[in-house]
Amino acid sequence: VGLDVSAFITVISESSSHYSDVVRETNNSPEIIQCFTTTGNGSHVLLALVENTHSLEKLLRKIQSWPGVMRTETQIILSSYKGINAVLIP
């Protein structure tokens, strides 16, 4: 597929009034494959899948330009050992 870099991107927003803006923008960004609202330092955690680190840098600049986004924190995923299809069903 050529999408070799996966990353978790934590979005730190100015206030909760911008939450819907973040969700709307993620829905318009095909590189972002999941979006979670969270507690903690950030308001949202995004899972992104991009071609390379240059593409990730470009995506981060785009996210940082969204309304209400103060900054982002990024963790590049090195390995994955358990996928979402491994859900325990009682």
KOLFITI-120066 format. One record per residue: x, y, z of N, C-alpha, C in turn; residue in three letters. Coordinates in steps of 0.001 Angstrom, whole numbers, plus 500000, padded with zeros to 6 digits. Layout:
REM residues N
XYZXYZXYZALA...
END
This chain:
REM residues 90
500829498802500000500000500000500000500868501253500000VAL502099501175500553502990502320500561502782503276501709GLY501978502891502688501770503726503868502557503086505007LEU503793503549505195504737502876506084504838503461507484ASP504257504640507730504395505289509029503025505416509686VAL502923504845510894501720504994511721502094505834512926SER501165506681513375501462507535514518500201507845515305ALA500395507969516623499364508518517487499650510006517614PHE498642510824517380498790512272517466497816512775518515ILE498346513334519599497510513931520631497281515389520265THR496011515788520253495636517162519914495310517904521205VAL495979519029521432495707519871522586494944521086522076ILE493683521195522502492795522262522035492736523402523042SER492348524582522551492176525743523424491075525506524439GLU489952524942523976488814524695524862487912523641524245SER486973523163525049486050522129524567485126522651523473SER485037523954523307484182524507522247484704524154520852SER485948523687520762486536523328519467486502521829519179HIS485931521029520070485916519577519882485255519185518569TYR484122519795518262483421519431517019484233519841515789SER485020520912515899485895521312514790486942520235514517ASP487519519689515588488532518643515430487918517416514769VAL486734517017515229486067515845514654485753516080513181VAL485253517259512851484938517579511454486192517509510585ARG487273518083511065488521518082510298489071516664510126GLU488962515831511162489454514456511023488650513691509985THR487351513958509924486513513290508921486879513700507501ASN487529514855507352487959515340506037489422515006505739ASN490044514195506583491463513868506429491627512357506301SER491789511851505089491860510401504895493065509742505568PRO494105510512505886495277509945506559494967509555508002GLU493933510173508561493549509887509946492522508771509914ILE492905507615510463492025506454510352491176506231511601ILE491543506865512726490713506810513919490873508102514699GLN489798508484515412489804509683516242489102509347517551CYS489773509629518662489231509353519987489189510645520793PHE488099510899521523488123511955522529488656511319523802THR489486512069524529490186511489525667490231512435526857THR490568511861528001490912512668529164492433512802529179THR492930513677530026494381513846530120494831515132529467GLY496067515143528995496664516360528441495971516853527181ASN495495515950526356494885516345525094493395516102525075GLY492740516696524107491295516498523944490986515322523033SER491888515049522094491689513979521118493005513254520864HIS492902511968520571494047511197520085493662510659518717VAL494517510915517745494281510497516370495252509379516015LEU494782508436515232495656507409514668495795507727513190LEU497027508005512767497285508394511379498145507348510690ALA497913507200509409498679506285508566499117507073507335LEU500445507242507194500989508069506116502133507348505408VAL502551507918504291503579507294503453504961507292504105GLU505344508434504689506696508567505240506719509711506248ASN507888509986506819507957511037507834507704512424507243THR508046512630505998507732513905505348506212514099505281HIS505491513045504938504026513112504895503450513349506285SER504066512754507303503615512971508679503820514420509082LEU504970514971508741505242516378509057504218517293508386GLU503880517007507146502874517780506413501508517677507101LYS501135516462507530499866516270508234499855517031509557LEU500965517017510282501030517735511554500849519232511354LEU501463519788510317501265521217510023499799521499509736ARG499144520591509011497724520753508695496888520730509974LYS497130519747510834496368519635512083496585520864512957ILE497813521345513029498124522502513866497491523786513349GLN496984523777512125496294524951511572494782524891511790SER494276523772512316492839523649512543492377524636513614TRP491114525077513539490586526013514542490699525446515959PRO491263526245516864491318525876518272492447524955518677GLY493248524472517728494348523572518077495539524408518544VAL495953524170519786497109524883520339498415524207519947MET498429522868520044499637522128519680499296520647519556ARG500272519876519102500123518426518999501325517753519652THR501131516501520052502214515646520529502104514342519753GLU503216513866519228503185512730518309504068511592518795THR503536510382518680504304509172518944504239508313517686GLN505396508035517095505451507150515929505409505707516427ILE504574504900515804504407503502516194505511502678515533ILE506289501991516349507377501162515834506909499754515500LEU506065499176516371505560497814516175504154497718516739SER503389496787516202502041496516516697501911495015516908SER501449494617518087501384493199518425499970492665518590TYR499008493561518725497632493121518916496725494140518242LYS495915493676517302495048494574516553493657494664517139GLY492853495546516550491496495742517054490592494555516762ILE491006493673515881490197492491515594490378491412516659ASN491209491682517667491449490726518748490635491098519987ALA489360491441519797488492491865520892487924490633521591VAL487980490639522918487431489549523714485916489680523771LEU485210488663523359483751488664523407483323487708524516ILE482609488233525526482210487384526662481221486300526269PRO
END
